[in-house]
Every structure is written in C-alpha cells, then in structure tokens.
Amino acid sequence: MKFKTPAQIFLAVAIIAALFLPGFLKIRNLRDQNRDLHQKYRRLEAENALLKIELQRLENDQVYQEKILREKMGVVRKNEVPVKLVPQE
C-alpha cells in the first residue's frame, strides 16, 4: 500500500496509534503498580524483621520485659510508689 498524500500518512499513523496506545498505557500502568508493590514488600519485610527481634526480646530478655512493663503498662514493684510527672504549661 502506497501513501500518496500527507492525509493518508496521518490517517495510517492515527490508526496504528489507536491500536497500540491502550496496550502500551496498560503495560506502563502495571509496571508502575509492580514497582510500588515491590517497594511496599521491601518495607514490610524490614518491619517484619524488626518485629521478630522485638518479639524475641520480649520472650527472652527479662530486663527488657521489665522495661516494657514499667514504661508502657505502668507496672510497679511491691513497695514502690509510682510518680507521674506532669509537664507545666
């Protein structure tokens, strides 16, 4: 097929673009989503590793257990008086 006028060339290019552009855009969108999911996966993997370390410390380290109990749960030993500091405004 020979193109004789610029209008025919433009029409051929427009048809080719109409056929391939949606597929190209879909692939590009999926590639972006894949990249985002890989980043999220790496971040969650790192967070999971930190949580495993935390769990291991909570199960095995008595000093750490006491620290968490005192700081986060407000537990005091027998004969201790709890003191709560209130910042001045």
C-alpha positions, 0 to 999 in steps of 0.5 A, a space after each residue: 500500500 502506497 501513501 500518496 498524500 500527507 492525509 493518508 500518512 496521518 490517517 495510517 499513523 492515527 490508526 496504528 496509534 489507536 491500536 497500540 496506545 491502550 496496550 502500551 498505557 496498560 503495560 506502563 500502568 502495571 509496571 508502575 503498580 509492580 514497582 510500588 508493590 515491590 517497594 511496599 514488600 521491601 518495607 514490610 519485610 524490614 518491619 517484619 524483621 524488626 518485629 521478630 527481634 522485638 518479639 524475641 526480646 520480649 520472650 527472652 530478655 527479662 530486663 527488657 520485659 521489665 522495661 516494657 512493663 514499667 514504661 508502657 503498662 505502668 507496672 510497679 514493684 511491691 513497695 514502690 510508689 509510682 510518680 507521674 510527672 506532669 509537664 507545666 504549661 
